[in-house]
């Protein structure tokens, strides 16, 4: 009888790394470890600027809608449609049509278990082993992690001084294996809002080369601009190129219910359905009840949330001068984020750990959003201000201004 193989050990020779071993630890998970054993003085409470997610619960009406569904709708506890409830898809299509000045049908949208799953489904539907995807840097780390775990090669596209990617530079990266270009606007981690002209140029580039343009607008509800942020959905043949991603989590504080959305060609959604059915079977039914309530009843409430975030943005922009005088640079600001460059010689990750211990300030280093070979990330930080009000932002500046590591 052959000896029993121990769990996880190679059968012979050098083991091939698993899919998860092919990528890095999530920066959110990694940064939480910095808090272990931390004992801050009472006059220095932790300012957690690391995660871009609302900490408060949804408004009472939405929670009541979820409670009512749980008590009165037996179907809310059963498997549902893989691509989401028909009512919710129709309501989202209508809302998007209003938002973008376009005409979307329910068959062009689907609901997912979070926007990360929407991205994962899109990549699963359009990419094969060793295909390539162009990802601007600084990137949203979960996008890079998923590409790694799918065996898809990431082609980094460094942004310019304005923190915006260049279509001409992207074109130089296109090969026979390229399948998609990814844009996040308003951007995570940089906060910048991509102008319509830039997004349209990327769409034309993708269309010219037969690629997909994946546009992640998780933070679209906190855009500072009025009117449609871009005209992609007004293009008659948009479904041949565009894959659009959205998150209910940020808009309605539904992070724990995991709800995202995709807009794409119905045929492509059918391909994504295979992936979604295999991974989660269906989005959470109770969360969908909450999202439907939000789309129907919370426009005014959501506008108040937007105005609060815009106020925090102005607080950062108007209060940054004392830090700028000491060599800090505000590279981008918007939605949930400010992206800054520090003036010190030390690596941003080393400084991030010291900031937690010495100042009670927790923010992620830019090196967690860039390739290891890209030195710019060593000088940068992402400040996620979704859970810090204007007083907290002013406190952050007070703590940083006299810090000299």
C-alpha positions as CSV (number, residue, x, y, z in Angstrom):
1,X,0.0,0.0,0.0
2,X,1.3,3.4,-0.9
3,X,2.1,5.8,1.9
4,X,-0.6,8.4,2.8
5,X,0.1,11.7,1.3
6,X,0.0,14.6,3.8
7,X,-2.4,17.4,3.1
8,X,-0.9,20.1,0.9
9,X,2.4,18.3,0.2
10,X,3.7,17.8,-3.3
11,X,3.5,14.3,-4.9
12,X,7.0,14.6,-6.4
13,X,9.5,17.2,-7.3
14,X,8.9,20.9,-6.8
15,X,5.3,21.8,-6.0
16,X,3.5,24.2,-8.4
17,X,2.2,27.2,-6.4
18,X,-1.5,27.1,-5.8
19,X,-3.7,29.9,-7.2
20,X,-3.8,31.7,-3.8
21,X,-0.1,31.3,-3.4
22,X,0.3,33.1,-6.7
23,X,-0.8,36.4,-5.2
24,X,-0.3,38.5,-2.1
25,X,-2.2,38.9,1.2
26,X,-5.0,41.4,1.0
27,X,-3.8,44.8,2.3
28,X,-6.8,45.1,4.5
29,X,-6.1,41.8,6.2
30,X,-2.4,42.6,6.4
31,X,-3.0,46.1,7.9
32,X,-5.3,44.7,10.6
33,X,-2.3,42.7,11.9
34,X,-0.6,46.0,12.7
35,X,-3.3,46.6,15.4
36,X,-2.4,43.4,17.4
37,X,-1.1,44.4,20.8
38,X,-1.5,48.1,20.1
39,X,-2.1,50.1,23.2
40,X,-2.7,53.8,22.4
41,X,-3.1,56.4,25.1
42,X,-6.7,57.7,25.8
43,X,-5.9,61.1,24.2
44,X,-4.8,59.5,21.0
45,X,-7.7,57.3,19.7
46,X,-7.1,55.3,16.5
47,X,-7.9,57.1,13.3
48,X,-8.6,54.2,11.0
49,X,-8.2,55.5,7.4
50,X,-7.4,52.1,5.9
51,X,-10.7,50.7,4.6
52,X,-13.1,52.2,2.1
53,X,-16.4,51.1,3.5
54,X,-19.2,52.8,5.5
55,X,-19.2,51.7,9.1
56,X,-22.7,52.9,9.9
57,X,-25.8,50.7,9.3
58,X,-28.3,51.5,6.5
59,X,-31.1,53.9,7.2
60,X,-34.1,52.6,9.2
61,X,-36.5,52.3,6.2
62,X,-34.1,50.0,4.4
63,X,-33.5,47.9,7.4
64,X,-37.3,47.6,7.9
65,X,-37.6,46.4,4.2
66,X,-35.1,43.7,4.9
67,X,-36.9,42.7,8.2
68,X,-40.2,42.6,6.4
69,X,-38.8,40.4,3.6
70,X,-37.3,38.1,6.2
71,X,-40.6,37.7,8.1
72,X,-43.2,37.8,5.3
73,X,-41.5,36.6,2.1
74,X,-40.7,32.9,2.3
75,X,-38.8,33.1,-1.0
76,X,-36.3,35.4,0.6
77,X,-34.8,32.3,2.3
78,X,-34.6,30.2,-0.8
79,X,-32.3,30.1,-3.8
80,X,-33.2,32.8,-6.3
81,X,-32.3,33.7,-9.9
82,X,-28.6,33.5,-10.6
83,X,-28.5,36.9,-12.2
84,X,-30.6,38.5,-9.6
85,X,-34.3,39.2,-8.9
86,X,-36.2,40.5,-11.9
87,X,-37.7,43.5,-10.0
88,X,-34.2,44.6,-8.8
89,X,-32.7,44.3,-12.3
90,X,-35.6,46.3,-13.8
91,X,-35.2,49.0,-11.1
92,X,-31.5,49.2,-11.6
93,X,-31.8,49.4,-15.4
94,X,-34.3,52.3,-14.9
95,X,-32.0,54.1,-12.4
96,X,-29.0,53.7,-14.7
97,X,-30.9,55.0,-17.7
98,X,-31.8,58.1,-15.7
99,X,-28.2,58.6,-14.4
100,X,-26.5,58.2,-17.7
101,X,-29.1,59.7,-20.0
102,X,-29.4,56.4,-21.8
103,X,-31.8,53.5,-22.3
104,X,-30.8,50.2,-20.6
105,X,-33.0,47.1,-20.4
106,X,-33.2,44.7,-17.5
107,X,-31.7,42.0,-19.7
108,X,-28.5,44.1,-19.9
109,X,-27.9,44.2,-16.1
110,X,-27.3,41.5,-13.5
111,X,-26.9,41.4,-9.7
112,X,-23.9,39.8,-8.1
113,X,-22.7,39.0,-4.6
114,X,-20.6,42.2,-4.3
115,X,-18.7,44.2,-6.9
116,X,-15.6,42.1,-6.4
117,X,-17.6,39.1,-7.7
118,X,-18.8,41.2,-10.6
119,X,-15.2,41.8,-11.6
120,X,-14.4,38.1,-11.1
121,X,-17.3,37.1,-13.2
122,X,-16.3,39.4,-16.0
123,X,-12.7,38.1,-16.1
124,X,-13.9,34.5,-16.0
125,X,-16.2,35.2,-19.0
126,X,-13.6,36.9,-21.2
127,X,-10.2,35.6,-20.2
128,X,-8.3,32.3,-20.5
129,X,-5.0,31.1,-19.1
130,X,-2.1,33.5,-19.7
131,X,-4.4,36.1,-21.3
132,X,-3.5,39.7,-20.4
133,X,-5.5,42.6,-18.9
134,X,-4.2,46.2,-18.7
135,X,-4.6,47.6,-15.2
136,X,-3.7,51.3,-14.4
137,X,-1.4,51.7,-11.4
138,X,-2.0,52.5,-8.6
139,X,-4.5,49.7,-8.9
140,X,-7.4,48.4,-6.8
141,X,-5.5,45.5,-5.1
142,X,-8.4,43.0,-5.3
143,X,-8.4,43.4,-9.1
144,X,-4.8,42.4,-9.2
145,X,-5.3,39.6,-6.7
146,X,-8.1,38.1,-8.8
147,X,-6.1,38.3,-12.1
148,X,-3.2,36.5,-10.3
149,X,-5.5,33.7,-9.0
150,X,-7.0,33.3,-12.5
151,X,-3.6,32.9,-14.2
152,X,-4.3,36.1,-16.1
153,X,-1.3,38.3,-16.7
154,X,-1.5,41.9,-15.4
155,X,0.0,44.6,-17.6
156,X,0.6,47.6,-15.3
157,X,-0.2,51.0,-16.8
158,X,1.4,53.7,-14.6
159,X,-0.7,56.9,-14.4
160,X,0.6,60.4,-15.1
161,X,1.2,63.3,-12.7
162,X,-2.6,64.0,-12.7
163,X,-3.2,60.4,-11.6
164,X,-5.0,59.6,-14.8
165,X,-4.0,56.8,-17.3
166,X,-3.0,57.6,-20.8
167,X,-4.7,55.8,-23.7
168,X,-1.6,56.2,-25.9
169,X,0.5,54.5,-23.3
170,X,-2.2,51.8,-22.9
171,X,-2.1,51.1,-26.7
172,X,1.7,50.3,-26.4
173,X,0.8,47.5,-24.0
174,X,-1.7,45.8,-26.3
175,X,-0.7,42.4,-27.6
176,X,-2.4,39.4,-29.2
177,X,-3.2,38.1,-25.7
178,X,-4.8,41.3,-24.4
179,X,-8.5,40.9,-23.5
180,X,-9.4,44.0,-21.5
181,X,-8.5,47.4,-20.1
182,X,-9.8,48.2,-16.6
183,X,-10.7,51.7,-15.4
184,X,-12.0,52.6,-11.9
185,X,-13.7,56.0,-11.7
186,X,-14.0,57.8,-9.3
187,X,-10.7,56.0,-8.7
188,X,-9.7,53.7,-5.9
189,X,-7.1,54.4,-4.6
190,X,-6.4,57.8,-6.0
191,X,-9.9,59.4,-5.8
192,X,-9.7,61.2,-9.1
193,X,-12.7,61.4,-11.4
194,X,-11.9,60.5,-15.0
195,X,-13.3,63.1,-17.5
196,X,-15.7,61.9,-20.2
197,X,-13.2,62.6,-22.9
198,X,-10.6,60.3,-21.4
199,X,-13.2,57.5,-20.8
200,X,-14.4,57.8,-24.4
201,X,-10.8,57.6,-25.7
202,X,-10.3,54.3,-23.8
203,X,-13.6,53.0,-25.2
204,X,-12.5,53.9,-28.7
205,X,-9.2,52.2,-28.1
206,X,-10.8,49.0,-26.8
207,X,-13.3,49.0,-29.6
208,X,-10.6,49.5,-32.2
209,X,-8.6,46.5,-30.9
210,X,-11.6,44.2,-30.2
211,X,-11.1,44.4,-26.5
212,X,-13.5,44.8,-23.6
213,X,-13.4,48.0,-21.5
214,X,-14.2,47.2,-17.9
215,X,-15.4,50.4,-16.1
216,X,-15.8,50.0,-12.3
217,X,-18.0,52.8,-10.9
218,X,-18.3,51.5,-7.4
219,X,-18.2,55.1,-6.1
220,X,-20.3,56.8,-8.8
221,X,-22.9,58.0,-6.3
222,X,-20.2,60.3,-4.7
223,X,-19.0,61.9,-7.9
224,X,-18.7,65.7,-7.6
225,X,-20.1,66.3,-11.2
226,X,-23.7,66.8,-12.0
227,X,-25.2,65.0,-15.0
228,X,-23.9,61.8,-16.6
229,X,-20.2,61.4,-15.8
230,X,-19.6,59.9,-19.3
231,X,-21.5,59.1,-22.5
232,X,-20.6,55.4,-22.9
233,X,-24.1,54.1,-22.4
234,X,-25.3,56.6,-25.1
235,X,-23.2,54.8,-27.7
236,X,-25.5,52.6,-29.8
237,X,-23.2,49.6,-29.7
238,X,-21.8,49.9,-26.2
239,X,-22.6,46.3,-25.3
240,X,-20.0,45.1,-27.8
241,X,-17.2,46.7,-25.8
242,X,-18.2,47.9,-22.3
243,X,-18.6,45.9,-19.2
244,X,-19.8,48.1,-16.4
245,X,-19.5,47.3,-12.6
246,X,-21.3,48.8,-9.7
247,X,-21.7,48.4,-5.9
248,X,-24.8,48.8,-3.8
249,X,-22.5,48.4,-0.7
250,X,-21.2,51.9,-0.8
251,X,-24.5,53.6,-1.8
252,X,-26.8,52.1,0.8
253,X,-24.3,50.8,3.4
254,X,-25.0,47.2,2.5
255,X,-21.4,45.9,2.7
256,X,-22.4,42.9,4.9
257,X,-25.0,41.9,2.4
258,X,-22.6,41.7,-0.5
259,X,-24.4,43.2,-3.5
260,X,-22.9,44.4,-6.7
261,X,-24.0,44.7,-10.4
262,X,-22.9,44.2,-13.9
263,X,-24.1,45.9,-17.1
264,X,-23.0,44.1,-20.3
265,X,-24.3,42.3,-23.4
266,X,-27.0,39.7,-22.5
267,X,-25.0,37.0,-24.2
268,X,-22.0,37.9,-22.1
269,X,-24.1,37.8,-19.0
270,X,-25.1,34.3,-19.8
271,X,-21.4,33.4,-19.8
272,X,-20.9,35.1,-16.5
273,X,-24.0,33.2,-15.2
274,X,-22.0,30.0,-15.4
275,X,-19.4,31.4,-13.0
276,X,-21.9,33.0,-10.7
277,X,-23.9,29.8,-10.4
278,X,-20.8,27.9,-9.5
279,X,-19.5,30.3,-6.9
280,X,-22.6,31.7,-5.0
281,X,-25.6,30.3,-6.9
282,X,-27.5,33.6,-6.4
283,X,-27.0,37.0,-4.7
284,X,-28.3,37.3,-1.1
285,X,-32.1,37.6,-1.3
286,X,-32.5,39.8,1.8
287,X,-29.8,42.2,0.6
288,X,-31.6,42.5,-2.7
289,X,-34.8,43.5,-0.9
290,X,-32.8,46.2,0.7
291,X,-31.2,47.4,-2.5
292,X,-34.6,47.5,-4.2
293,X,-35.9,49.7,-1.4
294,X,-32.9,51.9,-1.8
295,X,-33.4,52.4,-5.5
296,X,-37.1,53.3,-5.0
297,X,-37.0,55.4,-1.9
298,X,-33.5,56.7,-0.9
299,X,-32.5,59.2,-3.6
300,X,-32.7,62.2,-1.3
301,X,-30.9,60.3,1.5
302,X,-28.2,59.3,-0.9
303,X,-27.7,62.9,-2.1
304,X,-27.2,63.9,1.5
305,X,-24.5,61.2,1.8
306,X,-22.9,62.6,-1.4
307,X,-22.9,66.1,0.0
308,X,-21.2,64.9,3.2
309,X,-18.5,63.2,1.3
310,X,-18.0,66.3,-0.9
311,X,-17.6,68.3,2.3
312,X,-14.9,66.0,3.6
313,X,-13.2,66.3,0.2
314,X,-13.2,70.1,0.5
315,X,-11.9,69.8,4.0
316,X,-8.9,67.9,2.8
317,X,-8.2,70.1,-0.2
318,X,-8.6,73.4,1.8
319,X,-6.7,72.2,4.9
320,X,-3.8,70.5,3.1
321,X,-1.6,73.7,2.8
322,X,0.3,73.2,6.1
323,X,1.3,69.7,5.1
324,X,2.2,70.9,1.6
325,X,4.6,73.4,3.2
326,X,6.4,70.5,4.8
327,X,6.8,68.6,1.5
328,X,3.6,66.5,1.4
329,X,1.8,66.4,-1.9
330,X,-2.0,65.9,-2.5
331,X,-2.0,63.8,-5.7
332,X,-5.7,63.1,-5.9
333,X,-8.9,63.5,-3.9
334,X,-12.5,62.4,-4.4
335,X,-15.2,59.9,-3.5
336,X,-13.9,58.0,-0.5
337,X,-10.2,58.8,-1.0
338,X,-7.2,61.1,-0.9
339,X,-3.9,60.0,-2.3
340,X,-0.8,61.6,-1.0
341,X,3.0,61.6,-1.4
342,X,5.1,61.9,1.7
343,X,8.4,63.8,2.0
344,X,10.4,61.2,3.9
345,X,13.2,58.9,2.7
346,X,11.7,55.8,4.4
347,X,9.5,53.3,2.6
348,X,5.8,54.0,2.9
349,X,5.1,50.6,4.4
350,X,7.6,51.1,7.2
351,X,6.1,54.5,7.8
352,X,2.6,53.2,7.8
353,X,3.4,50.8,10.7
354,X,5.1,53.6,12.6
355,X,2.2,55.9,12.1
356,X,-0.1,53.4,13.8
357,X,2.2,53.0,16.8
358,X,3.3,56.6,17.2
359,X,0.4,58.7,16.0
360,X,-2.6,56.3,16.1
361,X,-3.1,56.9,12.4
362,X,-3.8,53.9,10.1
363,X,-3.6,54.3,6.4
364,X,-2.4,52.1,3.6
365,X,0.9,52.6,1.9
366,X,1.0,53.2,-1.8
367,X,3.2,50.1,-2.3
368,X,0.1,48.0,-1.6
369,X,-1.4,49.5,-4.8
370,X,1.6,49.2,-7.2
371,X,4.0,46.6,-8.5
372,X,7.0,46.0,-6.3
373,X,9.2,47.3,-9.1
374,X,7.4,50.7,-9.2
375,X,9.2,53.1,-6.8
376,X,6.4,55.7,-6.8
377,X,4.3,53.6,-4.4
378,X,7.2,53.7,-1.8
379,X,6.4,57.4,-1.4
380,X,2.6,57.3,-1.3
381,X,-0.4,56.7,1.0
382,X,-4.1,56.2,0.5
383,X,-6.3,58.1,2.9
384,X,-9.8,56.5,3.1
385,X,-12.0,59.2,4.7
386,X,-15.4,57.5,4.4
387,X,-15.5,56.9,8.2
388,X,-13.8,60.1,9.4
389,X,-15.8,63.3,9.6
390,X,-14.4,66.8,9.1
391,X,-13.2,67.0,12.7
392,X,-11.4,63.7,12.2
393,X,-9.7,65.0,9.0
394,X,-8.6,68.1,10.9
395,X,-7.2,65.9,13.7
396,X,-5.3,63.8,11.1
397,X,-3.6,66.9,9.8
398,X,-2.7,68.0,13.4
399,X,-1.1,64.7,14.1
400,X,0.9,64.6,10.8
401,X,2.1,68.1,10.7
402,X,4.7,67.8,13.5
403,X,5.7,64.2,12.8
404,X,9.3,63.7,11.7
405,X,10.2,60.0,11.5
